[in-house]
Amino acid sequence: GGPRPQQLQEARALLEAGRSQQAVSAFEAMLRREPRSYEALLGLADAHAQAGDFDAALEAGKQLLGVRPDEQEANLRVAELLLAAGYGAEMVGPYLKWAGGTASGSREF
């Protein structure tokens, strides 16, 4: 199965230390072995966002939703990324509804 806990801890530590690019590389390495790892995709989205690369962060967010479309945390993270990237409420709203568990309808990038 997925990434080893030690790898996740090391990648998260890089992220917390502000070493975004190294964290991106660490999460990408995990995803090469386990392409649908929720934890690694979440970390990759966070690392790209920290580096200011919102397009890449949103791409990771889309993959995250592909793995767990109904996961509240994933929908909330995508909503946060869309806001940070400058998208308006009409884009962000559906993800917040899913995050709050009051969803119906579809979400589109």
C-alpha positions as CSV (number, residue, x, y, z in Angstrom):
1,G,0.0,0.0,0.0
2,G,0.7,3.7,0.2
3,P,3.7,5.8,1.3
4,R,5.6,4.7,4.4
5,P,4.7,6.8,7.5
6,Q,8.4,7.9,7.8
7,Q,8.4,9.2,4.2
8,L,5.2,11.2,4.9
9,Q,6.6,12.6,8.1
10,E,9.9,13.7,6.4
11,A,7.9,15.3,3.5
12,R,5.6,17.1,6.0
13,A,8.7,18.3,8.0
14,L,10.1,19.8,4.8
15,L,6.8,21.6,4.2
16,E,6.6,22.9,7.7
17,A,10.2,24.1,7.4
18,G,9.2,26.2,4.4
19,R,11.2,24.0,2.0
20,S,8.4,23.8,-0.6
21,Q,10.4,22.6,-3.6
22,Q,12.0,19.8,-1.6
23,A,8.6,18.9,-0.2
24,V,7.2,18.8,-3.8
25,S,9.9,16.4,-4.8
26,A,9.4,14.2,-1.8
27,F,5.6,14.0,-2.3
28,E,6.1,13.4,-6.1
29,A,8.5,10.5,-5.3
30,M,5.8,8.9,-3.1
31,L,3.2,9.4,-5.9
32,R,5.4,7.6,-8.4
33,R,5.1,4.5,-6.2
34,E,1.5,5.0,-5.2
35,P,-0.3,7.4,-7.6
36,R,-3.6,7.4,-5.7
37,S,-2.2,8.1,-2.3
38,Y,-4.6,10.6,-0.6
39,E,-1.9,11.7,1.9
40,A,0.7,12.3,-0.7
41,L,-1.7,14.2,-3.0
42,L,-2.8,16.4,-0.1
43,G,0.8,17.1,0.8
44,L,1.7,17.8,-2.9
45,A,-1.2,20.3,-3.1
46,D,0.0,22.0,0.1
47,A,3.6,22.1,-1.1
48,H,2.7,23.7,-4.5
49,A,0.4,26.2,-2.7
50,Q,3.2,27.1,-0.3
51,A,5.5,27.7,-3.3
52,G,2.9,29.9,-4.9
53,D,2.2,27.6,-7.8
54,F,-1.5,27.5,-7.6
55,D,-2.0,25.9,-11.0
56,A,0.0,22.9,-9.9
57,A,-1.7,22.9,-6.5
58,L,-5.1,22.9,-8.1
59,E,-4.0,20.0,-10.4
60,A,-3.1,18.0,-7.3
61,G,-6.4,19.0,-5.7
62,K,-8.3,17.7,-8.8
63,Q,-6.4,14.4,-8.4
64,L,-7.2,14.4,-4.7
65,L,-10.9,14.7,-5.5
66,G,-10.5,11.9,-8.1
67,V,-9.3,9.6,-5.2
68,R,-11.9,10.7,-2.6
69,P,-14.6,12.9,-4.2
70,D,-16.8,13.0,-1.1
71,E,-14.0,13.7,1.4
72,Q,-14.7,16.9,3.3
73,E,-11.1,17.8,3.8
74,A,-10.3,17.4,0.1
75,N,-13.2,19.6,-1.0
76,L,-12.2,22.2,1.6
77,R,-8.6,22.2,0.4
78,V,-9.7,22.7,-3.2
79,A,-12.0,25.6,-2.1
80,E,-9.0,27.2,-0.3
81,L,-6.8,26.7,-3.3
82,L,-9.3,28.3,-5.6
83,L,-9.7,31.3,-3.3
84,A,-5.9,31.7,-3.0
85,A,-5.6,31.5,-6.8
86,G,-8.1,34.3,-7.2
87,Y,-11.2,32.5,-8.2
88,G,-14.6,33.9,-7.2
89,A,-17.4,32.6,-5.0
90,E,-19.2,31.0,-7.9
91,M,-16.3,28.7,-8.4
92,V,-15.6,28.1,-4.8
93,G,-19.1,27.7,-3.5
94,P,-19.8,24.1,-4.7
95,Y,-16.7,22.8,-3.0
96,L,-17.6,24.5,0.3
97,K,-21.0,23.0,0.2
98,W,-19.4,19.5,-0.3
99,A,-17.0,20.3,2.5
100,G,-19.9,21.2,4.7
101,G,-21.8,18.1,3.8
102,T,-24.7,20.0,2.2
103,A,-23.8,19.2,-1.4
104,S,-25.8,18.5,-4.4
105,G,-24.9,19.1,-8.0
106,S,-21.6,19.1,-9.7
107,R,-18.2,20.8,-9.2
108,E,-16.2,21.9,-12.2
109,F,-12.8,23.5,-12.6
